[in-house]
Structures are given as structure tokens and as C-alpha cells.
Amino acid sequence: MPTAITHAKVLTAHGWRDDLAVLIDGARIAALLPKDHPQVRAAQADDLAGALLVPGFIDVQVNGGGGALFNAAPTVDTIRTIGAAHRQFGTTGFLPTLISDSPEVMRAALAAIEQAFAEGVPGLLGVHLEGPFLAPERKGVHDAKWFHVPGEDELQLLTAPHRGVRVLTLAPERVPHEMIARLAAAGVIVNAGHTAADYATVRAALAAGVRGFTHLFNAMTPFGSRAPGVVGAALDDAGSWCGIIADGHHVHPASLRTAIAAKAPGKIVLVTDAMPPVGAADPSYVLNGETITAKDGICQTAAGVLAGSALDMASAVRNAVNLLDQPLAEAVRMASAYPADYLGLAATHGRIAGGCHADLVAMTPDCRVQHTWIAGDKW
């Protein structure tokens, strides 16, 4: 029996509406209808008592959650745990993210993703491989011993048929641009990140097929007056997307506000870069053999190197409003519609519209999540 979500302030493609019901039939949104429509009256009612109803959040860079780290245990159970931890913060679609590691761990991670799809893990959209084809000069918390230029066997692995979306972050000065073109032609979404490239190299990589930038400003050459660097190339390019970590720690809010103003509309995507403490009681985790403890919302090594974040997507949306001066509707789009566009999923995800997946979030005006729906299932 269809369900009609009623008495909600709904974020539609045309802004907020409080005169509509959202009709869910199975895993899809069947239609947005007037509250007194016969189909609404005939459906099972789910009264939200005035809550905001927004598209489910999509996190394209999430390393861990619920005490689990994808690198530490690249398994279906880890993927399921991460998804469950972030679901309570409005994330209804996610890419488990593997940072630079051994070839064996990479293969295990890709196999786990395929199995997780087979088992129907809620919210899984694909995988993000952040490395290991990165630049030692901008390694961040990655272990540079794994950095290398991809070989033919790895290219075949990465371009082989697979389920879901596949994102690969690489340093464009470290990977031949004909390889980037080959990856892009096979449907891999190629990002530039952890890179010491100059502006010209990035522009050439964009022409070869680079589609986005991983955690803009962090682990890349900065924007200078005579050397625009990676940041300058990212902001100067109208077609690419930029992920940002809006936790107030990774990047100064003024820098993010400037980037939003400079970048083409719809091309800034909120990400968490989350680590195991999100959705877990224990603030500590082990990365590259070092115990890291989240303190005051900051994950960093003893040497002060940022090691992912303790950010969740609801907080990222709230910060986009409070720190980045974005209207709530735009902040939500940065966490839903825009990542769906980036992943090539605009027809099915990131929007409340007929035919889209019933991935939804009910929340308060200050972004406190009350319920989530993934493919029509309410959590």
C-alpha cells in the first residue's frame, strides 16, 4: 500500500512547499500531490507534524563510522556499519572511501563493495578510492609507501565492469593523462587530490577527463597571485565539482565562502571525510598504526596532521548555513542534489520528485534529523 507523507514543509525543485504530500510507492516517489488528492487520502498516512522534508544526503567521501574504518576491515560488515552510523545523521547514500593502502587491501575493498551490492546494503552507491596514485609532497595523513604510478593490471582492475559508482582520487602530475582519459572513458569518476600539480597540469588533466576535486584546499597547491595552483584551476573551471569539508577546522570559513562565490553554481559538494568516531561512543581509532582521538571535533595525529574528520552530514549542512552563509535550501542541495549530479545520478537521487528513489530526511529547521528513508524504508 502506498504511503503519503503529509504535513511537512517539503523541499522541491521549486523551493519549499507546505501544501503537498509525498506519495511513496515501494522504493520510489510516485508523485507530489495536493494534500487533499484522492490518492493521498487512499494511502497510508505518515504525518510529520510540520517537520522539514528534504532529499536524503549523499556523502561521496566517508572513511568510517560507528567505530569501523574501511581500511582496517574492507568487508561487507564494515560497509553496513558505516552506512548505519551515518544514516542517523541523514545520509541515505554513501561511497565508502579507501585511502592509500596495499594492492591486496584495494582488491578486498572492491570485492566487498560488489558483495555489499549483492546483499542490498542500504544506501550504498559505490566506492571512492582516495589513492594510492598520489603525490608525496601533499600526502596528508596517507602513508606514502603505497604511492606509485598505476600499472596495467591496476588499470584493468579499475576499469573492469562493476556495480555502482566508482570515484578515484589521484595526483594528475603522477598519472599519465592518457591513463586518466582511459579511466574516464570506462566510467570512472576521476578526481584530483593530494597533488602538488601546477595550474597548467591540472588544466590538461581536466581536458583529459578529471571531473572533480577532493576536499578543496586541503592537500593541494594553493591559489596564488602568479601561481593559481590546483585551487585556482578548480575554481576557474566551470564544469568540475569540488568537495568541501565544512567542519570549521579543515578550511577557514572565509576561504569556503570565497570558493562558493567563485565556483559555478551547483558545483560545490559537502563531504564529511568521516572517520570511525562518527556515530560511535569511542572517539579513538587506529590509522596507519597510530591511535588518533577526536577532540573538540578534530581528528589529527600527534604531529598535528588532520586525519579525516568527526563530521556528519547533518552538521555539514548546519555549518553551511551558520558558517558559510548559505540559505538552508542551498545547503541541503549541496548535500543532496549536487552530489547526485556529480555522481551522474541526477535522474534518480538527490531530489524529491516523482520517479526518484524515496531517499528522504525529516528534520528540524536547525538540521536535527528525526527520520530517514532509504528506498522507501523508514529508519
NUTI-879235 format. One record per residue (C-alpha): residue in three letters; y, x, z. Coordinates in steps of 0.02 Angstrom, whole numbers, plus 50000, padded with zeros to 5 digits. Each point is the difference from the previous one (the first is absolute). Layout:
! residues N
r_y_x_z
Ala_Y_X_Z .
...
! end
This chain:
! residues 379
r_y_x_z
Met_50000_50000_50000 .
Pro_50171_50072_49955 .
Thr_50119_50049_50140 .
Ala_50186_49961_49997 .
Ile_50110_50117_50101 .
Thr_50146_49894_50056 .
His_50161_50010_50100 .
Ala_50033_50180_49955 .
Lys_50149_50090_49928 .
Val_49917_50070_49843 .
Leu_50058_50155_49906 .
Thr_49982_49956_49816 .
Ala_50054_50090_49842 .
His_50163_49903_50013 .
Gly_50034_50034_50183 .
Trp_49964_49908_50162 .
Arg_49943_49818_49991 .
Asp_49966_49883_50145 .
Asp_49959_49847_49894 .
Leu_49833_50059_49930 .
Ala_49819_50007_50053 .
Val_49883_50139_49942 .
Leu_49836_49929_49938 .
Ile_49851_50119_50018 .
Asp_49838_49966_49909 .
Gly_49869_50130_50040 .
Ala_50066_50177_49979 .
Arg_50151_49950_49896 .
Ile_50165_49912_50018 .
Ala_49979_49841_49899 .
Ala_50182_49948_49998 .
Leu_50165_49984_50093 .
Leu_50034_49815_50018 .
Pro_50125_49883_50082 .
Lys_49949_49962_50178 .
Asp_49966_49818_49961 .
His_49896_50032_49843 .
Pro_49835_49904_49995 .
Gln_49899_50162_49988 .
Val_50085_50063_50157 .
Arg_49963_49838_50093 .
Ala_49818_50008_49945 .
Ala_49974_50181_50054 .
Gln_49957_50069_50170 .
Ala_50166_50037_50084 .
Asp_50049_50166_50078 .
Asp_50168_49970_50085 .
Leu_50097_50162_50031 .
Ala_50135_49913_50105 .
Gly_50145_50084_49912 .
Ala_49932_50178_49985 .
Leu_50042_50111_49852 .
Leu_49864_50010_49868 .
Val_50007_50156_49892 .
Pro_49884_50090_49879 .
Gly_49874_50113_50085 .
Phe_50054_50182_50017 .
Ile_49920_50132_49889 .
Asp_49987_50177_50071 .
Val_49964_50130_49866 .
Gln_49990_50146_50121 .
Val_49901_49975_50160 .
Asn_49897_50142_50071 .
Gly_49933_49913_50153 .
Gly_50013_49865_50131 .
Gly_49903_49923_50142 .
Gly_49952_50174_50059 .
Ala_49919_50044_49833 .
Leu_50052_50134_49875 .
Phe_49937_49992_49821 .
Asn_49986_50190_49986 .
Ala_49899_50013_50160 .
Ala_49873_49868_49946 .
Pro_50012_49946_49818 .
Thr_49889_49848_50022 .
Val_50002_49812_49974 .
Asp_50012_49975_50188 .
Thr_50158_50105_50005 .
Ile_50077_49903_49857 .
Arg_49958_49837_50087 .
Thr_50074_50062_50165 .
Ile_50162_50057_49916 .
Gly_50019_49834_49911 .
Ala_49971_49900_50160 .
Ala_50124_50106_50098 .
His_50140_49979_49874 .
Arg_49962_49817_49963 .
Gln_50075_49951_50168 .
Phe_50166_50074_49938 .
Gly_50002_49900_49839 .
Thr_49910_50121_49883 .
Thr_49889_49897_49886 .
Gly_49972_50132_49867 .
Phe_49979_50187_50025 .
Leu_49949_50166_49924 .
Pro_49902_50109_50122 .
Thr_50078_50171_49977 .
Leu_49906_50165_50000 .
Ile_50104_50156_50025 .
Ser_49946_50169_49931 .
Asp_49820_50039_50046 .
Ser_49840_50072_49931 .
Pro_49920_49939_49838 .
Glu_49858_49929_50103 .
Val_50118_49894_50105 .
Met_50091_49940_49845 .
Arg_49836_49945_49920 .
Ala_49946_49915_50160 .
Ala_50167_49908_50010 .
Leu_49988_49936_49821 .
Ala_49820_49945_50030 .
Ala_50055_49909_50159 .
Ile_50136_49909_49904 .
Glu_49874_49938_49872 .
Gln_49882_49941_50137 .
Ala_50143_49917_50096 .
Phe_50044_49900_49844 .
Ala_49817_49951_49982 .
Glu_50001_49940_50181 .
Gly_50162_49905_49980 .
Val_50105_50090_50130 .
Pro_50154_49889_50022 .
Gly_50161_50065_49924 .
Leu_49929_50153_49914 .
Leu_50093_50034_49838 .
Gly_49944_50178_49957 .
Val_50027_50177_50059 .
His_50140_50128_50011 .
Leu_49951_50182_49984 .
Glu_50145_50102_50070 .
Gly_49948_50171_49937 .
Pro_49920_50123_49989 .
Phe_50098_50051_49845 .
Leu_50158_50040_50098 .
Ala_50125_50140_50027 .
Pro_49978_50119_50147 .
Glu_50190_50014_50018 .
Arg_50010_49814_50041 .
Lys_49833_49974_50085 .
Gly_50062_49905_50153 .
Val_49852_49967_50114 .
His_49873_50022_49859 .
Asp_49877_50146_50012 .
Ala_50047_50113_49854 .
Lys_49827_50077_49993 .
Trp_49947_49848_49898 .
Phe_50141_50014_49872 .
His_49949_50040_49822 .
Val_50022_49950_49818 .
Pro_49877_49862_49953 .
Gly_49850_50053_49901 .
Glu_49912_49904_49862 .
Asp_49871_49931_50123 .
Glu_50138_49928_50110 .
Leu_50092_49926_49853 .
Gln_49840_49912_49947 .
Leu_49975_49937_50178 .
Leu_50178_49935_50013 .
Thr_50001_49918_49829 .
Ala_49827_49922_50011 .
Pro_49988_49809_50005 .
His_50036_49933_50175 .
Arg_50045_49844_50096 .
Gly_50177_49968_50056 .
Val_50158_50103_49982 .
Arg_49996_50189_50008 .
Val_50157_50099_50047 .
Leu_50005_50190_49994 .
Thr_50141_50102_50074 .
Leu_50019_50173_49924 .
Ala_50128_50138_49979 .
Pro_50052_49993_49817 .
Glu_50034_50187_49993 .
Arg_49819_50033_50053 .
Val_49911_49886_49877 .
Pro_50013_50020_49810 .
His_50094_49854_49928 .
Glu_49863_49964_49874 .
Met_49889_49967_50152 .
Ile_50131_49880_50069 .
Ala_50001_49910_49833 .
Arg_49811_49989_50002 .
Leu_49999_49928_50176 .
Ala_50133_49872_49957 .
Ala_49910_49949_49841 .
Ala_49844_49965_50105 .
Gly_50099_49882_50111 .
Val_50029_50116_50147 .
Ile_50173_49974_50077 .
Val_50070_50177_50014 .
Asn_50130_50039_50133 .
Ala_50100_50157_50028 .
Gly_50000_50061_50178 .
His_49981_50155_50110 .
Thr_50085_50092_49859 .
Ala_50120_50145_49977 .
Ala_50038_49952_49820 .
Asp_50173_50008_49924 .
Tyr_50088_49855_49913 .
Ala_49946_50049_49824 .
Thr_49817_50014_50048 .
Val_50002_49829_50081 .
Arg_50086_49923_49849 .
Ala_49864_50071_49888 .
Ala_49867_49934_50119 .
Leu_50078_49827_49995 .
Ala_49990_50006_49811 .
Ala_49816_50050_50015 .
Gly_49957_49852_50111 .
Val_50060_50021_50179 .
Arg_50038_49826_50065 .
Gly_50062_50024_50177 .
Phe_50052_50113_50143 .
Thr_49908_50015_50164 .
His_50108_49985_50158 .
Leu_50166_50036_49917 .
Phe_50099_50144_50079 .
Asn_49851_50064_50101 .
Ala_49904_50152_49936 .
Met_50100_50022_49840 .
Thr_50149_50097_49934 .
Pro_50163_49918_50056 .
Phe_50147_49933_49902 .
Gly_50131_50134_49974 .
Ser_50162_50013_49902 .
Arg_49931_50121_49871 .
Ala_49815_49977_50031 .
Pro_49958_49814_50005 .
Gly_49820_50040_50046 .
Val_49862_49871_50019 .
Val_50111_49880_50096 .
Gly_50132_50004_49864 .
Ala_49870_49972_49864 .
Ala_49927_49854_50096 .
Leu_50167_49914_50026 .
Asp_50056_50036_49822 .
Asp_49847_49918_49922 .
Ala_50010_49812_49973 .
Gly_49816_49970_49968 .
Ser_49912_50080_50148 .
Trp_49969_49940_50177 .
Cys_50039_50090_50163 .
Gly_49907_49976_50162 .
Ile_50103_50017_50159 .
Ile_49949_50015_50183 .
Ala_50131_49898_50090 .
Asp_49957_50050_50178 .
Gly_50167_50080_50043 .
His_49915_50169_50020 .
His_49937_50058_49831 .
Val_50167_49975_49911 .
His_50174_49964_50067 .
Pro_50045_49818_49967 .
Ala_50158_50053_49908 .
Ser_49894_50096_49875 .
Leu_49888_49850_49973 .
Arg_50149_49883_49980 .
Thr_50069_50119_49869 .
Ala_49834_50006_49909 .
Ile_49987_49810_49997 .
Ala_50176_49989_49928 .
Ala_49963_50133_49869 .
Lys_49828_49944_49944 .
Ala_49972_49862_49874 .
Pro_49973_49830_50085 .
Gly_49822_49963_50050 .
Lys_49943_50180_49998 .
Ile_50002_50043_50185 .
Val_49836_49965_50091 .
Leu_49973_50000_50188 .
Val_49848_50099_50058 .
Thr_49937_50046_50172 .
Asp_49906_50166_49977 .
Ala_49915_49933_50156 .
Met_49881_50096_50110 .
Pro_49865_49940_50124 .
Pro_50118_49949_50142 .
Val_50060_49846_49904 .
Gly_49909_49852_50075 .
Ala_49910_50110_50127 .
Ala_50019_50029_50187 .
Asp_49977_50188_49984 .
Pro_50156_50089_49933 .
Ser_49902_50159_49960 .
Tyr_49896_50054_49851 .
Val_49931_50161_49925 .
Leu_50062_50063_49832 .
Asn_49948_50167_49925 .
Gly_49923_50048_50168 .
Glu_50161_49968_50097 .
Thr_50025_49860_50125 .
Ile_50159_49903_49962 .
Thr_50076_49872_50116 .
Ala_50125_49869_49944 .
Lys_50150_50003_50115 .
Asp_50152_49887_49984 .
Gly_49930_49941_49834 .
Ile_49990_50177_49929 .
Cys_49840_50087_49945 .
Gln_50023_50187_49989 .
Thr_49907_50161_50031 .
Ala_50039_50120_50141 .
Ala_50104_50098_49873 .
Gly_50104_49845_49964 .
Val_49926_49959_49829 .
Leu_49994_49814_49966 .
Ala_49820_49942_49987 .
Gly_50008_49827_49926 .
Ser_50077_49861_50103 .
Ala_49970_49868_50132 .
Leu_50087_49872_49890 .
Asp_49932_49829_49953 .
Met_50062_49894_49855 .
Ala_50082_49865_50106 .
Ser_50102_50135_50086 .
Ala_50041_50078_49832 .
Val_50069_49834_49940 .
Arg_50097_49978_50162 .
Asn_50071_50176_49982 .
Ala_50050_49966_49820 .
Val_50107_49859_50068 .
Asn_50068_50085_50156 .
Leu_50016_50180_49941 .
Leu_50019_49984_49811 .
Asp_50110_49844_49995 .
Gln_49883_49903_49887 .
Pro_49994_49810_50001 .
Leu_49836_49939_50073 .
Ala_49942_49930_49833 .
Glu_50029_50169_49915 .
Ala_49915_50094_50140 .
Val_49848_49888_49980 .
Arg_49998_50029_49812 .
Met_50001_50187_50032 .
Ala_49838_49972_50096 .
Ser_49919_49874_49883 .
Ala_50065_49964_49824 .
Tyr_50057_50177_49961 .
Pro_49839_50088_50053 .
Ala_49903_49868_49902 .
Asp_50107_50042_49847 .
Tyr_49969_50186_50027 .
Leu_49812_49974_50011 .
Gly_49997_49890_49845 .
Leu_49952_49847_50102 .
Ala_50157_49895_49976 .
Ala_49904_49855_49921 .
Thr_49888_49976_50152 .
His_50079_50080_50154 .
Gly_50163_50019_50094 .
Arg_50072_49828_49967 .
Ile_49982_49821_50060 .
Ala_49969_49912_49835 .
Gly_49867_49893_49919 .
Gly_49852_50104_49942 .
Cys_50034_50147_50116 .
His_49878_50055_50133 .
Ala_50028_49906_50162 .
Asp_50055_50157_50093 .
Leu_50134_49942_50121 .
Val_50089_50039_50162 .
Ala_50075_49878_50124 .
Met_50131_50086_50106 .
Thr_50156_49977_50104 .
Pro_50174_50045_49934 .
Asp_49988_50168_50091 .
Cys_49837_50041_49909 .
Arg_49876_49963_50139 .
Val_49839_49954_49912 .
Gln_49917_49838_50054 .
His_49861_49981_49871 .
Thr_49938_50081_49841 .
Trp_49897_49929_49857 .
Ile_49896_50109_49885 .
Ala_49928_49911_49848 .
Gly_50026_49836_50090 .
Asp_49914_50051_50162 .
Lys_50113_49984_50151 .
Trp_49995_50136_50133 .
! end
